[in-house]
Amino acid sequence: MLYKSLVINDDPLSMMITRKLIDIATFSKETVSAVNGEDALTYFDSFVSGNSSSPVPEFIFLDLSMPVMDGWGFLEVFSSKYASLFPHVKVAITSAFLDNNDLLRLEKYAMVIGYFPPPICLEKLADIKEKLAGFFSHKRLEAVA
């Protein structure tokens, strides 16, 4: 089981459903959320500055289409500013619509493990867990599998 997941999505219903399914699937012990990329980056700033004693999220469910700062902006800043500080953090893209150019563009971000279009369901969480098995120790994921 992962310790913490972060859901970045501006749609309250999508966020609520994703968080509930994470709980049902025992995907992570804790789930936090942000309504846009800027809020999520501010959250990561709290770890860099030492203002947070809680664990850094190991996994992010990221919508790409949001106001203020979209998921693309988040990925760009995270990859340049935080990826080296938090190399264990992995990301699933959960946007509704991506075209082939978007999928190619995602390949430049090493932390992105794949595209999982909504709605998030237990089967997609199982697919994500399977992909994560290569990144995290078996012991930490055994309760999730």
N, CA, C and O of each residue as an XYZ file, in Angstrom:
580
protein
N       0.853     -1.178      0.000
C       0.000      0.000      0.000
C       0.893      1.233      0.000
O       1.897      1.283      0.711
N       0.526      2.210     -0.789
C       1.263      3.463     -0.792
C       0.873      4.264      0.451
O      -0.204      4.072      1.015
N       1.751      5.149      0.859
C       1.450      5.983      2.009
C       0.498      7.115      1.640
O      -0.482      7.375      2.338
N       0.810      7.793      0.510
C      -0.009      8.968      0.199
C      -0.151      9.149     -1.310
O       0.798      8.970     -2.073
N      -1.368      9.508     -1.712
C      -1.676      9.880     -3.090
C      -2.174     11.314     -3.111
O      -2.740     11.811     -2.137
N      -1.952     11.966     -4.244
C      -2.430     13.329     -4.465
C      -3.306     13.323     -5.706
O      -2.897     12.831     -6.757
N      -4.512     13.872     -5.586
C      -5.430     14.013     -6.711
C      -5.449     15.488     -7.095
O      -5.794     16.345     -6.281
N      -5.076     15.777     -8.337
C      -5.087     17.160     -8.826
C      -6.163     17.245     -9.900
O      -5.995     16.743    -11.011
N      -7.272     17.890     -9.546
C      -8.421     17.958    -10.447
C      -9.328     19.099     -9.996
O      -9.596     19.251     -8.804
N      -9.796     19.891    -10.940
C     -10.662     21.016    -10.599
C     -12.137     20.636    -10.534
O     -12.964     21.441    -10.106
N     -12.472     19.420    -10.953
C     -13.865     18.981    -10.935
C     -14.169     18.286     -9.609
O     -13.633     17.210     -9.344
N     -15.026     18.887     -8.766
C     -15.288     18.315     -7.445
C     -15.851     16.896     -7.496
O     -15.515     16.074     -6.644
N     -16.691     16.598     -8.468
C     -17.274     15.260     -8.559
C     -16.199     14.223     -8.920
O     -16.127     13.159     -8.306
N     -15.373     14.538     -9.911
C     -14.283     13.620    -10.288
C     -13.330     13.411     -9.118
O     -12.875     12.296     -8.863
N     -13.035     14.491     -8.415
C     -12.129     14.380     -7.274
C     -12.746     13.491     -6.193
O     -12.061     12.634     -5.636
N     -14.015     13.684     -5.896
C     -14.682     12.905     -4.858
C     -14.704     11.417     -5.234
O     -14.412     10.562     -4.397
N     -15.045     11.110     -6.480
C     -15.108      9.715     -6.928
C     -13.724      9.073     -6.860
O     -13.582      7.949     -6.379
N     -12.712      9.781     -7.340
C     -11.349      9.240     -7.325
C     -10.898      8.968     -5.897
O     -10.343      7.909     -5.606
N     -11.136      9.923     -5.011
C     -10.724      9.746     -3.609
C     -11.456      8.566     -2.965
O     -10.851      7.791     -2.224
N     -12.732      8.430     -3.241
C     -13.519      7.328     -2.664
C     -13.011      5.983     -3.170
O     -12.889      5.037     -2.393
N     -12.714      5.888     -4.467
C     -12.217      4.629     -5.025
C     -10.822      4.292     -4.497
O     -10.505      3.121     -4.289
N      -9.998      5.297     -4.284
C      -8.680      5.071     -3.689
C      -8.849      4.448     -2.307
O      -8.112      3.535     -1.935
N      -9.819      4.946     -1.555
C     -10.097      4.378     -0.223
C     -10.617      2.944     -0.323
O     -10.148      2.059      0.393
N     -11.577      2.721     -1.202
C     -12.167      1.382     -1.354
C     -11.108      0.368     -1.772
O     -11.090     -0.759     -1.277
N     -10.238      0.767     -2.671
C      -9.210     -0.138     -3.190
C      -7.993     -0.233     -2.266
O      -7.040     -0.952     -2.568
N      -8.020      0.477     -1.161
C      -6.862      0.576     -0.256
C      -5.580      0.834     -1.054
O      -4.555      0.185     -0.849
N      -5.673      1.791     -1.957
C      -4.557      2.162     -2.827
C      -3.475      2.884     -2.036
O      -2.284      2.635     -2.223
N      -3.902      3.780     -1.147
C      -2.952      4.487     -0.289
C      -3.604      4.750      1.061
O      -4.828      4.787      1.185
N      -2.755      4.933      2.069
C      -3.264      5.188      3.412
C      -3.907      6.560      3.520
O      -4.865      6.748      4.269
N      -3.384      7.508      2.778
C      -3.881      8.883      2.842
C      -4.014      9.429      1.426
O      -3.222      9.109      0.540
N      -5.029     10.255      1.236
C      -5.224     10.916     -0.052
C      -5.447     12.400      0.206
O      -6.286     12.784      1.021
N      -4.685     13.223     -0.499
C      -4.837     14.666     -0.421
C      -5.216     15.170     -1.808
O      -5.123     14.435     -2.791
N      -5.644     16.426     -1.882
C      -6.089     16.935     -3.174
C      -5.679     18.386     -3.379
O      -5.402     19.124     -2.433
N      -5.653     18.764     -4.654
C      -5.400     20.141     -5.075
C      -6.309     20.411     -6.265
O      -6.582     19.512     -7.061
N      -6.782     21.658     -6.388
C      -7.741     21.985     -7.442
C      -7.087     22.476     -8.735
O      -7.770     22.689     -9.736
N      -5.765     22.654     -8.710
C      -5.049     23.021     -9.936
C      -3.548     22.801     -9.718
O      -3.100     22.518     -8.607
N      -2.799     22.936    -10.790
C      -1.367     22.699    -10.715
C      -0.640     23.632     -9.772
O       0.307     23.226     -9.098
N      -1.073     24.877     -9.718
C      -0.433     25.853     -8.830
C      -0.582     25.447     -7.363
O       0.379     25.508     -6.596
N      -1.791     25.032     -6.978
C      -2.007     24.565     -5.601
C      -1.136     23.352     -5.287
O      -0.590     23.239     -4.190
N      -1.011     22.451     -6.253
C      -0.197     21.256     -6.043
C       1.279     21.616     -5.885
O       1.969     21.029     -5.052
N       1.769     22.565     -6.669
C       3.163     22.985     -6.546
C       3.413     23.678     -5.209
O       4.474     23.507     -4.608
N       2.444     24.455     -4.747
C       2.547     25.075     -3.430
C       2.642     23.999     -2.354
O       3.387     24.143     -1.385
N       1.891     22.930     -2.531
C       1.935     21.805     -1.602
C       3.340     21.189     -1.573
O       3.871     20.903     -0.500
N       3.938     20.987     -2.750
C       5.294     20.429     -2.802
C       6.312     21.412     -2.249
O       7.325     20.998     -1.686
N       6.062     22.703     -2.400
C       6.950     23.706     -1.799
C       7.049     23.518     -0.288
O       8.106     23.751      0.298
N       5.943     23.095      0.352
C       5.947     22.921      1.802
C       6.916     21.822      2.229
O       7.452     21.867      3.336
N       7.141     20.847      1.374
C       8.111     19.796      1.689
C       9.536     20.304      1.512
O      10.418     19.987      2.309
N       9.755     21.090      0.470
C      11.088     21.633      0.194
C      11.510     22.596      1.297
O      12.666     22.600      1.720
N      10.562     23.413      1.759
C      10.880     24.416      2.779
C      10.942     23.829      4.192
O      11.356     24.503      5.135
N      10.529     22.574      4.326
C      10.547     21.944      5.651
C       9.330     22.261      6.487
O       9.311     21.966      7.682
N       8.311     22.857      5.887
C       7.095     23.218      6.617
C       6.097     22.075      6.724
O       5.017     22.246      7.291
N       6.444     20.919      6.189
C       5.554     19.774      6.288
C       6.341     18.594      6.816
O       7.420     18.272      6.319
N       5.789     17.961      7.822
C       6.439     16.774      8.373
C       5.771     15.495      7.893
O       6.215     14.398      8.231
N       4.710     15.628      7.110
C       4.028     14.443      6.595
C       4.798     13.886      5.395
O       5.635     14.579      4.816
N       4.516     12.635      5.023
C       5.210     12.044      3.875
C       4.816     12.739      2.557
O       3.693     13.217      2.392
N       5.760     12.775      1.655
C       5.514     13.309      0.309
C       4.623     12.308     -0.429
O       4.825     11.101     -0.301
N       3.647     12.787     -1.195
C       2.836     11.844     -1.976
C       3.723     11.027     -2.911
O       4.632     11.560     -3.548
N       3.450      9.750     -2.981
C       4.196      8.877     -3.883
C       3.542      8.799     -5.250
O       4.182      8.437     -6.238
N       2.267      9.140     -5.298
C       1.531      8.992     -6.546
C       0.585     10.158     -6.744
O      -0.013     10.666     -5.796
N       0.461     10.576     -8.010
C      -0.402     11.701     -8.369
C      -1.361     11.276     -9.476
O      -0.951     10.706    -10.487
N      -2.636     11.560     -9.267
C      -3.658     11.437    -10.300
C      -3.838     12.851    -10.861
O      -4.311     13.738    -10.151
N      -3.469     13.068    -12.118
C      -3.399     14.424    -12.670
C      -4.328     14.635    -13.856
O      -4.242     13.940    -14.868
N      -5.219     15.612    -13.706
C      -6.020     16.096    -14.820
C      -5.177     17.143    -15.551
O      -4.468     17.921    -14.913
N      -5.248     17.166    -16.861
C      -4.448     18.138    -17.616
C      -5.194     19.432    -17.898
O      -4.568     20.459    -18.164
N      -6.521     19.400    -17.845
C      -7.321     20.571    -18.185
C      -7.916     21.198    -16.919
O      -8.933     20.742    -16.395
N      -7.245     22.265    -16.440
C      -7.685     22.960    -15.232
C      -7.402     24.451    -15.376
O      -6.528     24.849    -16.146
N      -8.143     25.275    -14.633
C      -7.854     26.718    -14.640
C      -6.620     27.039    -13.783
O      -6.086     26.159    -13.107
N      -6.188     28.248    -13.813
C      -5.059     28.801    -13.066
C      -3.753     28.219    -13.606
O      -2.997     28.924    -14.275
N      -3.479     26.951    -13.327
C      -2.346     26.240    -13.928
C      -2.822     24.840    -14.286
O      -3.260     24.078    -13.424
N      -2.730     24.516    -15.567
C      -3.193     23.201    -16.004
C      -2.164     22.122    -15.689
O      -1.085     22.407    -15.168
N      -2.507     20.899    -16.007
C      -1.623     19.777    -15.731
C      -0.318     19.836    -16.505
O       0.716     19.382    -16.014
N      -0.353     20.392    -17.714
C       0.883     20.539    -18.496
C       1.859     21.468    -17.770
O       3.053     21.183    -17.683
N       1.343     22.567    -17.259
C       2.181     23.496    -16.503
C       2.734     22.844    -15.258
O       3.899     23.040    -14.915
N       1.899     22.062    -14.573
C       2.353     21.344    -13.393
C       3.488     20.394    -13.758
O       4.521     20.377    -13.088
N       3.306     19.603    -14.818
C       4.339     18.650    -15.223
C       5.650     19.345    -15.560
O       6.727     18.865    -15.205
N       5.553     20.460    -16.237
C       6.762     21.191    -16.641
C       7.535     21.684    -15.410
O       8.745     21.487    -15.309
N       6.823     22.326    -14.478
C       7.486     22.850    -13.280
C       7.955     21.701    -12.388
O       9.076     21.731    -11.881
N       7.112     20.698    -12.193
C       7.498     19.585    -11.333
C       8.746     18.901    -11.874
O       9.666     18.599    -11.114
N       8.785     18.654    -13.182
C       9.927     17.934    -13.748
C      11.215     18.741    -13.637
O      12.290     18.162    -13.475
N      11.127     20.060    -13.720
C      12.349     20.872    -13.648
C      12.739     21.226    -12.214
O      13.924     21.390    -11.924
N      11.765     21.345    -11.318
C      12.055     21.829     -9.965
C      12.032     20.738     -8.889
O      12.797     20.807     -7.926
N      11.172     19.745     -9.041
C      10.952     18.783     -7.962
C      11.335     17.339     -8.284
O      11.585     16.560     -7.364
N      11.386     16.968     -9.541
C      11.612     15.559     -9.895
C      12.912     15.026     -9.309
O      12.964     13.875     -8.877
N      13.951     15.834     -9.285
C      15.216     15.361     -8.721
C      15.156     15.271     -7.190
O      15.875     14.476     -6.585
N      14.303     16.082     -6.572
C      14.149     16.034     -5.113
C      13.252     14.877     -4.672
O      13.437     14.304     -3.598
N      12.285     14.547     -5.513
C      11.313     13.496     -5.205
C      11.236     12.503     -6.361
O      10.196     12.401     -7.012
N      12.315     11.771     -6.628
C      12.344     10.889     -7.806
C      11.384      9.705     -7.723
O      11.114      9.058     -8.735
N      10.875      9.419     -6.544
C       9.944      8.301     -6.362
C       8.513      8.654     -6.773
O       7.688      7.752     -6.914
N       8.196      9.922     -6.967
C       6.824     10.336     -7.279
C       6.481      9.940     -8.715
O       7.213     10.259     -9.652
N       5.362      9.244     -8.869
C       4.874      8.820    -10.181
C       3.509      9.448    -10.421
O       2.799      9.804     -9.481
N       3.150      9.578    -11.708
C       1.947     10.303    -12.107
C       1.131      9.478    -13.097
O       1.678      8.863    -14.012
N      -0.189      9.473    -12.898
C      -1.131      8.931    -13.881
C      -1.940     10.099    -14.428
O      -2.472     10.900    -13.660
N      -2.034     10.198    -15.727
C      -2.838     11.238    -16.359
C      -4.275     10.746    -16.427
O      -4.547      9.651    -16.920
N      -5.204     11.579    -15.921
C      -6.610     11.171    -15.826
C      -7.544     12.123    -16.579
O      -8.716     12.253    -16.227
N      -7.031     12.779    -17.601
C      -7.845     13.710    -18.389
C      -8.789     12.954    -19.316
O      -8.534     11.812    -19.700
N      -9.884     13.621    -19.662
C     -10.891     12.982    -20.502
C     -10.424     12.797    -21.940
O     -10.653     11.741    -22.530
N      -9.779     13.796    -22.508
C      -9.441     13.720    -23.925
C      -7.981     14.043    -24.168
O      -7.494     15.114    -23.805
N      -7.288     13.097    -24.792
C      -5.930     13.331    -25.240
C      -5.828     12.837    -26.672
O      -6.399     11.807    -27.030
N      -5.095     13.581    -27.481
C      -4.866     13.109    -28.839
C      -3.465     12.520    -28.933
O      -2.725     12.512    -27.950
N      -3.102     12.031    -30.102
C      -1.793     11.390    -30.275
C      -0.641     12.337    -29.976
O       0.385     11.915    -29.441
N      -0.800     13.625    -30.317
C       0.254     14.599    -30.012
C       0.439     14.753    -28.506
O       1.565     14.870    -28.020
N      -0.678     14.753    -27.768
C      -0.600     14.834    -26.311
C       0.124     13.611    -25.738
O       0.965     13.742    -24.849
N      -0.204     12.439    -26.247
C       0.425     11.213    -25.758
C       1.930     11.227    -26.035
O       2.725     10.794    -25.201
N       2.312     11.726    -27.205
C       3.741     11.849    -27.522
C       4.415     12.867    -26.605
O       5.541     12.666    -26.150
N       3.713     13.951    -26.348
C       4.248     14.997    -25.464
C       4.484     14.471    -24.047
O       5.440     14.875    -23.384
N       3.619     13.577    -23.588
C       3.752     13.006    -22.242
C       5.003     12.151    -22.084
O       5.503     11.979    -20.973
N       5.509     11.615    -23.190
C       6.672     10.729    -23.124
C       7.916     11.413    -22.581
O       8.833     10.740    -22.112
N       7.964     12.737    -22.636
C       9.153     13.439    -22.141
C       9.193     13.525    -20.607
O      10.211     13.915    -20.034
N       8.101     13.167    -19.953
C       8.036     13.236    -18.495
C       8.210     11.831    -17.908
O       7.294     11.010    -17.954
N       9.386     11.573    -17.363
C       9.715     10.242    -16.851
C       8.811      9.799    -15.711
O       8.634      8.599    -15.497
N       8.241     10.740    -14.980
C       7.405     10.368    -13.845
C       6.010      9.897    -14.251
O       5.294      9.325    -13.429
N       5.611     10.127    -15.503
C       4.280      9.722    -15.970
C       4.309      8.244    -16.344
O       5.082      7.823    -17.204
N       3.451      7.462    -15.683
C       3.421      6.021    -15.943
C       2.359      5.629    -16.964
O       2.359      4.497    -17.446
N       1.449      6.551    -17.301
C       0.440      6.216    -18.291
C      -0.759      7.136    -18.264
O      -0.888      8.029    -17.427
N      -1.635      6.874    -19.226
C      -2.871      7.629    -19.404
C      -4.036      6.724    -19.041
O      -4.179      5.631    -19.588
N      -4.868      7.185    -18.113
C      -6.019      6.427    -17.623
C      -7.244      7.334    -17.698
O      -7.567      8.029    -16.735
N      -7.936      7.326    -18.863
C      -9.068      8.242    -19.030
C     -10.184      7.969    -18.028
O     -10.407      6.827    -17.625
N     -10.880      9.027    -17.635
C     -11.981      8.847    -16.685
C     -13.149      8.092    -17.320
O     -13.279      8.048    -18.543
N     -13.972      7.516    -16.499
C     -13.928      7.591    -15.049
C     -12.922      6.588    -14.484
O     -12.729      5.499    -15.024
N     -12.290      6.986    -13.385
C     -11.415      6.070    -12.668
C     -12.314      5.004    -12.037
O     -13.347      5.317    -11.445
N     -11.914      3.770    -12.171
C     -12.684      2.659    -11.589
C     -11.701      1.699    -10.921
O     -10.486      1.868    -11.024
N     -12.231      0.710    -10.250
C     -11.374     -0.238     -9.539
C     -10.442     -0.987    -10.497
O      -9.305     -1.295    -10.139
N     -10.916     -1.278    -11.705
C     -10.077     -1.972    -12.686
C      -8.896     -1.097    -13.107
O      -7.786     -1.602    -13.271
N      -9.120      0.201    -13.282
C      -8.018      1.104    -13.644
C      -7.035      1.249    -12.494
O      -5.827      1.323    -12.714
N      -7.544      1.290    -11.273
C      -6.644      1.324    -10.127
C      -5.792      0.058    -10.068
O      -4.615      0.119     -9.713
N      -6.379     -1.082    -10.411
C      -5.610     -2.331    -10.446
C      -4.523     -2.251    -11.525
O      -3.405     -2.719    -11.310
N      -4.841     -1.665    -12.677
C      -3.840     -1.480    -13.740
C      -2.708     -0.568    -13.263
O      -1.534     -0.825    -13.532
N      -3.072      0.483    -12.561
C      -2.060      1.410    -12.042
C      -1.169      0.686    -11.029
O       0.053      0.828    -11.063
N      -1.776     -0.081    -10.136
C      -1.003     -0.833     -9.145
C      -0.003     -1.762     -9.829
O       1.141     -1.893     -9.393
N      -0.452     -2.400    -10.902
C       0.428     -3.313    -11.639
C       1.624     -2.554    -12.220
O       2.759     -3.027    -12.152
N       1.366     -1.389    -12.784
C       2.462     -0.582    -13.328
C       3.402     -0.107    -12.224
O       4.614     -0.032    -12.427
N       2.853      0.209    -11.076
C       3.664      0.705     -9.967
C       4.545     -0.369     -9.343
O       5.544     -0.051     -8.697
N       4.191     -1.618     -9.527
C       4.963     -2.708     -8.920
C       6.430     -2.641     -9.329
O       7.299     -3.061     -8.565
N       6.715     -2.130    -10.501
C       8.095     -2.004    -10.948
C       8.844     -0.849    -10.313
O      10.073     -0.803    -10.366
N       8.120      0.086     -9.713
C       8.739      1.272     -9.132
C       8.875      1.201     -7.613
O       9.818      1.751     -7.044
N       7.938      0.528     -6.963
C       7.928      0.469     -5.515
C       8.130     -0.972     -5.069
O       7.830     -1.909     -5.809
N       8.629     -1.138     -3.878
C       8.898     -2.480     -3.375
C       7.610     -3.290     -3.281
O       6.532     -2.749     -3.039
N       7.746     -4.588     -3.475
C       6.598     -5.487     -3.405
C       5.907     -5.406     -2.052
O       4.678     -5.444     -1.981
N       6.665     -5.296     -1.001
C       6.098     -5.270      0.344
C       5.135     -4.101      0.525
O       4.093     -4.243      1.166
N       5.483     -2.943     -0.040
C       4.625     -1.772      0.144
C       3.358     -1.883     -0.682
O       2.349     -1.270     -0.337
N       3.382     -2.646     -1.762
C       2.203     -2.753     -2.607
C       1.385     -4.011     -2.342
O       0.284     -4.142     -2.877
N       1.886     -4.936     -1.537
C       1.193     -6.191     -1.380
C      -0.206     -6.026     -0.798
O      -1.107     -6.785     -1.156
N      -0.410     -5.072      0.074
C      -1.734     -4.857      0.648
C      -2.670     -4.210     -0.347
O      -3.886     -4.227     -0.154
N      -2.124     -3.638     -1.415
C      -2.949     -2.967     -2.416
C      -3.343     -3.920     -3.521
O      -4.428     -3.794     -4.090
N      -2.487     -4.868     -3.834
C      -2.699     -5.766     -4.985
C      -3.880     -6.679     -4.804
O      -4.177     -7.485     -5.686
